[in-house]
């Protein structure tokens, strides 16, 4: 698994666990909570969601501007036309 794929899986895992914690705390499903206290469980869920986003979108070697051989925003948003 390449670095981007691994980072994506970790990001989605952290965000999903965070959402499960927030939803379980809100619904009162105590068996799914890491922390039994509702406010702390919701805070933990929010931290996990935020940590996943910060970790995935942090500055790093895969982030470089389109002026330095990166992908242009137009190329990212629109599918390429079939050549041939």
Phi and psi restraints in degrees (range 20) as a CNS / XPLOR table:
assign (resid 1 and name C) (resid 2 and name N)
       (resid 2 and name CA) (resid 2 and name C) 1.0 -75.9 20.0 2
assign (resid 2 and name N) (resid 2 and name CA)
       (resid 2 and name C) (resid 3 and name N) 1.0 171.1 20.0 2
assign (resid 2 and name C) (resid 3 and name N)
       (resid 3 and name CA) (resid 3 and name C) 1.0 -61.4 20.0 2
assign (resid 3 and name N) (resid 3 and name CA)
       (resid 3 and name C) (resid 4 and name N) 1.0 -42.3 20.0 2
assign (resid 3 and name C) (resid 4 and name N)
       (resid 4 and name CA) (resid 4 and name C) 1.0 -64.4 20.0 2
assign (resid 4 and name N) (resid 4 and name CA)
       (resid 4 and name C) (resid 5 and name N) 1.0 -41.8 20.0 2
assign (resid 4 and name C) (resid 5 and name N)
       (resid 5 and name CA) (resid 5 and name C) 1.0 -64.0 20.0 2
assign (resid 5 and name N) (resid 5 and name CA)
       (resid 5 and name C) (resid 6 and name N) 1.0 -43.5 20.0 2
assign (resid 5 and name C) (resid 6 and name N)
       (resid 6 and name CA) (resid 6 and name C) 1.0 -63.0 20.0 2
assign (resid 6 and name N) (resid 6 and name CA)
       (resid 6 and name C) (resid 7 and name N) 1.0 -45.4 20.0 2
assign (resid 6 and name C) (resid 7 and name N)
       (resid 7 and name CA) (resid 7 and name C) 1.0 -61.3 20.0 2
assign (resid 7 and name N) (resid 7 and name CA)
       (resid 7 and name C) (resid 8 and name N) 1.0 -39.5 20.0 2
assign (resid 7 and name C) (resid 8 and name N)
       (resid 8 and name CA) (resid 8 and name C) 1.0 -64.8 20.0 2
assign (resid 8 and name N) (resid 8 and name CA)
       (resid 8 and name C) (resid 9 and name N) 1.0 -43.2 20.0 2
assign (resid 8 and name C) (resid 9 and name N)
       (resid 9 and name CA) (resid 9 and name C) 1.0 -63.4 20.0 2
assign (resid 9 and name N) (resid 9 and name CA)
       (resid 9 and name C) (resid 10 and name N) 1.0 -42.5 20.0 2
assign (resid 9 and name C) (resid 10 and name N)
       (resid 10 and name CA) (resid 10 and name C) 1.0 -64.0 20.0 2
assign (resid 10 and name N) (resid 10 and name CA)
       (resid 10 and name C) (resid 11 and name N) 1.0 -43.4 20.0 2
assign (resid 10 and name C) (resid 11 and name N)
       (resid 11 and name CA) (resid 11 and name C) 1.0 -59.4 20.0 2
assign (resid 11 and name N) (resid 11 and name CA)
       (resid 11 and name C) (resid 12 and name N) 1.0 -49.8 20.0 2
assign (resid 11 and name C) (resid 12 and name N)
       (resid 12 and name CA) (resid 12 and name C) 1.0 -65.4 20.0 2
assign (resid 12 and name N) (resid 12 and name CA)
       (resid 12 and name C) (resid 13 and name N) 1.0 -38.2 20.0 2
assign (resid 12 and name C) (resid 13 and name N)
       (resid 13 and name CA) (resid 13 and name C) 1.0 -62.2 20.0 2
assign (resid 13 and name N) (resid 13 and name CA)
       (resid 13 and name C) (resid 14 and name N) 1.0 -48.4 20.0 2
assign (resid 13 and name C) (resid 14 and name N)
       (resid 14 and name CA) (resid 14 and name C) 1.0 -62.0 20.0 2
assign (resid 14 and name N) (resid 14 and name CA)
       (resid 14 and name C) (resid 15 and name N) 1.0 -44.2 20.0 2
assign (resid 14 and name C) (resid 15 and name N)
       (resid 15 and name CA) (resid 15 and name C) 1.0 -65.1 20.0 2
assign (resid 15 and name N) (resid 15 and name CA)
       (resid 15 and name C) (resid 16 and name N) 1.0 -41.5 20.0 2
assign (resid 15 and name C) (resid 16 and name N)
       (resid 16 and name CA) (resid 16 and name C) 1.0 -65.8 20.0 2
assign (resid 16 and name N) (resid 16 and name CA)
       (resid 16 and name C) (resid 17 and name N) 1.0 -43.3 20.0 2
assign (resid 16 and name C) (resid 17 and name N)
       (resid 17 and name CA) (resid 17 and name C) 1.0 -63.9 20.0 2
assign (resid 17 and name N) (resid 17 and name CA)
       (resid 17 and name C) (resid 18 and name N) 1.0 -39.3 20.0 2
assign (resid 17 and name C) (resid 18 and name N)
       (resid 18 and name CA) (resid 18 and name C) 1.0 -62.4 20.0 2
assign (resid 18 and name N) (resid 18 and name CA)
       (resid 18 and name C) (resid 19 and name N) 1.0 -43.9 20.0 2
assign (resid 18 and name C) (resid 19 and name N)
       (resid 19 and name CA) (resid 19 and name C) 1.0 -64.6 20.0 2
assign (resid 19 and name N) (resid 19 and name CA)
       (resid 19 and name C) (resid 20 and name N) 1.0 -40.6 20.0 2
assign (resid 19 and name C) (resid 20 and name N)
       (resid 20 and name CA) (resid 20 and name C) 1.0 -62.2 20.0 2
assign (resid 20 and name N) (resid 20 and name CA)
       (resid 20 and name C) (resid 21 and name N) 1.0 -40.2 20.0 2
assign (resid 20 and name C) (resid 21 and name N)
       (resid 21 and name CA) (resid 21 and name C) 1.0 -65.2 20.0 2
assign (resid 21 and name N) (resid 21 and name CA)
       (resid 21 and name C) (resid 22 and name N) 1.0 -44.8 20.0 2
assign (resid 21 and name C) (resid 22 and name N)
       (resid 22 and name CA) (resid 22 and name C) 1.0 -64.5 20.0 2
assign (resid 22 and name N) (resid 22 and name CA)
       (resid 22 and name C) (resid 23 and name N) 1.0 -46.9 20.0 2
assign (resid 22 and name C) (resid 23 and name N)
       (resid 23 and name CA) (resid 23 and name C) 1.0 -65.7 20.0 2
assign (resid 23 and name N) (resid 23 and name CA)
       (resid 23 and name C) (resid 24 and name N) 1.0 -40.4 20.0 2
assign (resid 23 and name C) (resid 24 and name N)
       (resid 24 and name CA) (resid 24 and name C) 1.0 -66.8 20.0 2
assign (resid 24 and name N) (resid 24 and name CA)
       (resid 24 and name C) (resid 25 and name N) 1.0 -40.1 20.0 2
assign (resid 24 and name C) (resid 25 and name N)
       (resid 25 and name CA) (resid 25 and name C) 1.0 -65.3 20.0 2
assign (resid 25 and name N) (resid 25 and name CA)
       (resid 25 and name C) (resid 26 and name N) 1.0 -41.5 20.0 2
assign (resid 25 and name C) (resid 26 and name N)
       (resid 26 and name CA) (resid 26 and name C) 1.0 -65.3 20.0 2
assign (resid 26 and name N) (resid 26 and name CA)
       (resid 26 and name C) (resid 27 and name N) 1.0 -39.6 20.0 2
assign (resid 26 and name C) (resid 27 and name N)
       (resid 27 and name CA) (resid 27 and name C) 1.0 -86.2 20.0 2
assign (resid 27 and name N) (resid 27 and name CA)
       (resid 27 and name C) (resid 28 and name N) 1.0 -8.4 20.0 2
assign (resid 27 and name C) (resid 28 and name N)
       (resid 28 and name CA) (resid 28 and name C) 1.0 79.6 20.0 2
assign (resid 28 and name N) (resid 28 and name CA)
       (resid 28 and name C) (resid 29 and name N) 1.0 24.3 20.0 2
assign (resid 28 and name C) (resid 29 and name N)
       (resid 29 and name CA) (resid 29 and name C) 1.0 -87.2 20.0 2
assign (resid 29 and name N) (resid 29 and name CA)
       (resid 29 and name C) (resid 30 and name N) 1.0 82.0 20.0 2
assign (resid 29 and name C) (resid 30 and name N)
       (resid 30 and name CA) (resid 30 and name C) 1.0 -68.1 20.0 2
assign (resid 30 and name N) (resid 30 and name CA)
       (resid 30 and name C) (resid 31 and name N) 1.0 -23.2 20.0 2
assign (resid 30 and name C) (resid 31 and name N)
       (resid 31 and name CA) (resid 31 and name C) 1.0 -69.9 20.0 2
assign (resid 31 and name N) (resid 31 and name CA)
       (resid 31 and name C) (resid 32 and name N) 1.0 -19.9 20.0 2
assign (resid 31 and name C) (resid 32 and name N)
       (resid 32 and name CA) (resid 32 and name C) 1.0 -94.9 20.0 2
assign (resid 32 and name N) (resid 32 and name CA)
       (resid 32 and name C) (resid 33 and name N) 1.0 -5.1 20.0 2
assign (resid 32 and name C) (resid 33 and name N)
       (resid 33 and name CA) (resid 33 and name C) 1.0 -86.6 20.0 2
assign (resid 33 and name N) (resid 33 and name CA)
       (resid 33 and name C) (resid 34 and name N) 1.0 142.1 20.0 2
assign (resid 33 and name C) (resid 34 and name N)
       (resid 34 and name CA) (resid 34 and name C) 1.0 -76.7 20.0 2
assign (resid 34 and name N) (resid 34 and name CA)
       (resid 34 and name C) (resid 35 and name N) 1.0 -34.7 20.0 2
assign (resid 34 and name C) (resid 35 and name N)
       (resid 35 and name CA) (resid 35 and name C) 1.0 -122.7 20.0 2
assign (resid 35 and name N) (resid 35 and name CA)
       (resid 35 and name C) (resid 36 and name N) 1.0 128.9 20.0 2
assign (resid 35 and name C) (resid 36 and name N)
       (resid 36 and name CA) (resid 36 and name C) 1.0 -71.9 20.0 2
assign (resid 36 and name N) (resid 36 and name CA)
       (resid 36 and name C) (resid 37 and name N) 1.0 -29.1 20.0 2
assign (resid 36 and name C) (resid 37 and name N)
       (resid 37 and name CA) (resid 37 and name C) 1.0 -71.6 20.0 2
assign (resid 37 and name N) (resid 37 and name CA)
       (resid 37 and name C) (resid 38 and name N) 1.0 123.4 20.0 2
assign (resid 37 and name C) (resid 38 and name N)
       (resid 38 and name CA) (resid 38 and name C) 1.0 -56.1 20.0 2
assign (resid 38 and name N) (resid 38 and name CA)
       (resid 38 and name C) (resid 39 and name N) 1.0 -48.7 20.0 2
assign (resid 38 and name C) (resid 39 and name N)
       (resid 39 and name CA) (resid 39 and name C) 1.0 -62.9 20.0 2
assign (resid 39 and name N) (resid 39 and name CA)
       (resid 39 and name C) (resid 40 and name N) 1.0 -38.2 20.0 2
assign (resid 39 and name C) (resid 40 and name N)
       (resid 40 and name CA) (resid 40 and name C) 1.0 -70.8 20.0 2
assign (resid 40 and name N) (resid 40 and name CA)
       (resid 40 and name C) (resid 41 and name N) 1.0 -36.1 20.0 2
assign (resid 40 and name C) (resid 41 and name N)
       (resid 41 and name CA) (resid 41 and name C) 1.0 -66.3 20.0 2
assign (resid 41 and name N) (resid 41 and name CA)
       (resid 41 and name C) (resid 42 and name N) 1.0 -40.4 20.0 2
assign (resid 41 and name C) (resid 42 and name N)
       (resid 42 and name CA) (resid 42 and name C) 1.0 -66.8 20.0 2
assign (resid 42 and name N) (resid 42 and name CA)
       (resid 42 and name C) (resid 43 and name N) 1.0 -39.1 20.0 2
assign (resid 42 and name C) (resid 43 and name N)
       (resid 43 and name CA) (resid 43 and name C) 1.0 -65.2 20.0 2
assign (resid 43 and name N) (resid 43 and name CA)
       (resid 43 and name C) (resid 44 and name N) 1.0 -42.5 20.0 2
assign (resid 43 and name C) (resid 44 and name N)
       (resid 44 and name CA) (resid 44 and name C) 1.0 -61.1 20.0 2
assign (resid 44 and name N) (resid 44 and name CA)
       (resid 44 and name C) (resid 45 and name N) 1.0 -43.4 20.0 2
assign (resid 44 and name C) (resid 45 and name N)
       (resid 45 and name CA) (resid 45 and name C) 1.0 -60.6 20.0 2
assign (resid 45 and name N) (resid 45 and name CA)
       (resid 45 and name C) (resid 46 and name N) 1.0 -44.3 20.0 2
assign (resid 45 and name C) (resid 46 and name N)
       (resid 46 and name CA) (resid 46 and name C) 1.0 -64.1 20.0 2
assign (resid 46 and name N) (resid 46 and name CA)
       (resid 46 and name C) (resid 47 and name N) 1.0 -39.9 20.0 2
assign (resid 46 and name C) (resid 47 and name N)
       (resid 47 and name CA) (resid 47 and name C) 1.0 -65.2 20.0 2
assign (resid 47 and name N) (resid 47 and name CA)
       (resid 47 and name C) (resid 48 and name N) 1.0 -41.2 20.0 2
assign (resid 47 and name C) (resid 48 and name N)
       (resid 48 and name CA) (resid 48 and name C) 1.0 -63.5 20.0 2
assign (resid 48 and name N) (resid 48 and name CA)
       (resid 48 and name C) (resid 49 and name N) 1.0 -42.9 20.0 2
assign (resid 48 and name C) (resid 49 and name N)
       (resid 49 and name CA) (resid 49 and name C) 1.0 -62.4 20.0 2
assign (resid 49 and name N) (resid 49 and name CA)
       (resid 49 and name C) (resid 50 and name N) 1.0 -49.9 20.0 2
assign (resid 49 and name C) (resid 50 and name N)
       (resid 50 and name CA) (resid 50 and name C) 1.0 -63.7 20.0 2
assign (resid 50 and name N) (resid 50 and name CA)
       (resid 50 and name C) (resid 51 and name N) 1.0 -41.5 20.0 2
assign (resid 50 and name C) (resid 51 and name N)
       (resid 51 and name CA) (resid 51 and name C) 1.0 -63.0 20.0 2
assign (resid 51 and name N) (resid 51 and name CA)
       (resid 51 and name C) (resid 52 and name N) 1.0 -39.0 20.0 2
assign (resid 51 and name C) (resid 52 and name N)
       (resid 52 and name CA) (resid 52 and name C) 1.0 -61.8 20.0 2
assign (resid 52 and name N) (resid 52 and name CA)
       (resid 52 and name C) (resid 53 and name N) 1.0 -45.3 20.0 2
assign (resid 52 and name C) (resid 53 and name N)
       (resid 53 and name CA) (resid 53 and name C) 1.0 -65.1 20.0 2
assign (resid 53 and name N) (resid 53 and name CA)
       (resid 53 and name C) (resid 54 and name N) 1.0 -45.3 20.0 2
assign (resid 53 and name C) (resid 54 and name N)
       (resid 54 and name CA) (resid 54 and name C) 1.0 -62.6 20.0 2
assign (resid 54 and name N) (resid 54 and name CA)
       (resid 54 and name C) (resid 55 and name N) 1.0 -43.4 20.0 2
assign (resid 54 and name C) (resid 55 and name N)
       (resid 55 and name CA) (resid 55 and name C) 1.0 -65.0 20.0 2
assign (resid 55 and name N) (resid 55 and name CA)
       (resid 55 and name C) (resid 56 and name N) 1.0 -42.2 20.0 2
assign (resid 55 and name C) (resid 56 and name N)
       (resid 56 and name CA) (resid 56 and name C) 1.0 -72.4 20.0 2
assign (resid 56 and name N) (resid 56 and name CA)
       (resid 56 and name C) (resid 57 and name N) 1.0 -40.2 20.0 2
assign (resid 56 and name C) (resid 57 and name N)
       (resid 57 and name CA) (resid 57 and name C) 1.0 -96.4 20.0 2
assign (resid 57 and name N) (resid 57 and name CA)
       (resid 57 and name C) (resid 58 and name N) 1.0 14.1 20.0 2
assign (resid 57 and name C) (resid 58 and name N)
       (resid 58 and name CA) (resid 58 and name C) 1.0 -66.4 20.0 2
assign (resid 58 and name N) (resid 58 and name CA)
       (resid 58 and name C) (resid 59 and name N) 1.0 163.8 20.0 2
assign (resid 58 and name C) (resid 59 and name N)
       (resid 59 and name CA) (resid 59 and name C) 1.0 -68.1 20.0 2
assign (resid 59 and name N) (resid 59 and name CA)
       (resid 59 and name C) (resid 60 and name N) 1.0 140.4 20.0 2
assign (resid 59 and name C) (resid 60 and name N)
       (resid 60 and name CA) (resid 60 and name C) 1.0 -170.5 20.0 2
assign (resid 60 and name N) (resid 60 and name CA)
       (resid 60 and name C) (resid 61 and name N) 1.0 -174.8 20.0 2
assign (resid 60 and name C) (resid 61 and name N)
       (resid 61 and name CA) (resid 61 and name C) 1.0 -66.9 20.0 2
assign (resid 61 and name N) (resid 61 and name CA)
       (resid 61 and name C) (resid 62 and name N) 1.0 -21.6 20.0 2
assign (resid 61 and name C) (resid 62 and name N)
       (resid 62 and name CA) (resid 62 and name C) 1.0 -88.0 20.0 2
assign (resid 62 and name N) (resid 62 and name CA)
       (resid 62 and name C) (resid 63 and name N) 1.0 -5.1 20.0 2
assign (resid 62 and name C) (resid 63 and name N)
       (resid 63 and name CA) (resid 63 and name C) 1.0 -101.6 20.0 2
assign (resid 63 and name N) (resid 63 and name CA)
       (resid 63 and name C) (resid 64 and name N) 1.0 110.9 20.0 2
assign (resid 63 and name C) (resid 64 and name N)
       (resid 64 and name CA) (resid 64 and name C) 1.0 -146.7 20.0 2
assign (resid 64 and name N) (resid 64 and name CA)
       (resid 64 and name C) (resid 65 and name N) 1.0 150.4 20.0 2
assign (resid 64 and name C) (resid 65 and name N)
       (resid 65 and name CA) (resid 65 and name C) 1.0 -68.9 20.0 2
assign (resid 65 and name N) (resid 65 and name CA)
       (resid 65 and name C) (resid 66 and name N) 1.0 159.9 20.0 2
assign (resid 65 and name C) (resid 66 and name N)
       (resid 66 and name CA) (resid 66 and name C) 1.0 -67.1 20.0 2
assign (resid 66 and name N) (resid 66 and name CA)
       (resid 66 and name C) (resid 67 and name N) 1.0 -18.5 20.0 2
assign (resid 66 and name C) (resid 67 and name N)
       (resid 67 and name CA) (resid 67 and name C) 1.0 -75.2 20.0 2
assign (resid 67 and name N) (resid 67 and name CA)
       (resid 67 and name C) (resid 68 and name N) 1.0 -11.8 20.0 2
assign (resid 67 and name C) (resid 68 and name N)
       (resid 68 and name CA) (resid 68 and name C) 1.0 -118.4 20.0 2
assign (resid 68 and name N) (resid 68 and name CA)
       (resid 68 and name C) (resid 69 and name N) 1.0 50.7 20.0 2
assign (resid 68 and name C) (resid 69 and name N)
       (resid 69 and name CA) (resid 69 and name C) 1.0 72.0 20.0 2
assign (resid 69 and name N) (resid 69 and name CA)
       (resid 69 and name C) (resid 70 and name N) 1.0 17.5 20.0 2
assign (resid 69 and name C) (resid 70 and name N)
       (resid 70 and name CA) (resid 70 and name C) 1.0 -80.9 20.0 2
assign (resid 70 and name N) (resid 70 and name CA)
       (resid 70 and name C) (resid 71 and name N) 1.0 178.5 20.0 2
assign (resid 70 and name C) (resid 71 and name N)
       (resid 71 and name CA) (resid 71 and name C) 1.0 -88.2 20.0 2
assign (resid 71 and name N) (resid 71 and name CA)
       (resid 71 and name C) (resid 72 and name N) 1.0 126.9 20.0 2
assign (resid 71 and name C) (resid 72 and name N)
       (resid 72 and name CA) (resid 72 and name C) 1.0 -64.2 20.0 2
assign (resid 72 and name N) (resid 72 and name CA)
       (resid 72 and name C) (resid 73 and name N) 1.0 145.9 20.0 2
assign (resid 72 and name C) (resid 73 and name N)
       (resid 73 and name CA) (resid 73 and name C) 1.0 -58.1 20.0 2
assign (resid 73 and name N) (resid 73 and name CA)
       (resid 73 and name C) (resid 74 and name N) 1.0 -36.5 20.0 2
assign (resid 73 and name C) (resid 74 and name N)
       (resid 74 and name CA) (resid 74 and name C) 1.0 -64.7 20.0 2
assign (resid 74 and name N) (resid 74 and name CA)
       (resid 74 and name C) (resid 75 and name N) 1.0 -36.8 20.0 2
assign (resid 74 and name C) (resid 75 and name N)
       (resid 75 and name CA) (resid 75 and name C) 1.0 -70.5 20.0 2
assign (resid 75 and name N) (resid 75 and name CA)
       (resid 75 and name C) (resid 76 and name N) 1.0 -31.2 20.0 2
assign (resid 75 and name C) (resid 76 and name N)
       (resid 76 and name CA) (resid 76 and name C) 1.0 -73.0 20.0 2
assign (resid 76 and name N) (resid 76 and name CA)
       (resid 76 and name C) (resid 77 and name N) 1.0 -37.7 20.0 2
assign (resid 76 and name C) (resid 77 and name N)
       (resid 77 and name CA) (resid 77 and name C) 1.0 -87.2 20.0 2
assign (resid 77 and name N) (resid 77 and name CA)
       (resid 77 and name C) (resid 78 and name N) 1.0 -22.0 20.0 2
assign (resid 77 and name C) (resid 78 and name N)
       (resid 78 and name CA) (resid 78 and name C) 1.0 -117.8 20.0 2
assign (resid 78 and name N) (resid 78 and name CA)
       (resid 78 and name C) (resid 79 and name N) 1.0 138.5 20.0 2
assign (resid 78 and name C) (resid 79 and name N)
       (resid 79 and name CA) (resid 79 and name C) 1.0 -67.9 20.0 2
assign (resid 79 and name N) (resid 79 and name CA)
       (resid 79 and name C) (resid 80 and name N) 1.0 150.0 20.0 2
assign (resid 79 and name C) (resid 80 and name N)
       (resid 80 and name CA) (resid 80 and name C) 1.0 -73.8 20.0 2
assign (resid 80 and name N) (resid 80 and name CA)
       (resid 80 and name C) (resid 81 and name N) 1.0 144.7 20.0 2
assign (resid 80 and name C) (resid 81 and name N)
       (resid 81 and name CA) (resid 81 and name C) 1.0 -74.8 20.0 2
assign (resid 81 and name N) (resid 81 and name CA)
       (resid 81 and name C) (resid 82 and name N) 1.0 145.2 20.0 2
assign (resid 81 and name C) (resid 82 and name N)
       (resid 82 and name CA) (resid 82 and name C) 1.0 -69.3 20.0 2
assign (resid 82 and name N) (resid 82 and name CA)
       (resid 82 and name C) (resid 83 and name N) 1.0 130.1 20.0 2
assign (resid 82 and name C) (resid 83 and name N)
       (resid 83 and name CA) (resid 83 and name C) 1.0 -101.6 20.0 2
assign (resid 83 and name N) (resid 83 and name CA)
       (resid 83 and name C) (resid 84 and name N) 1.0 131.3 20.0 2
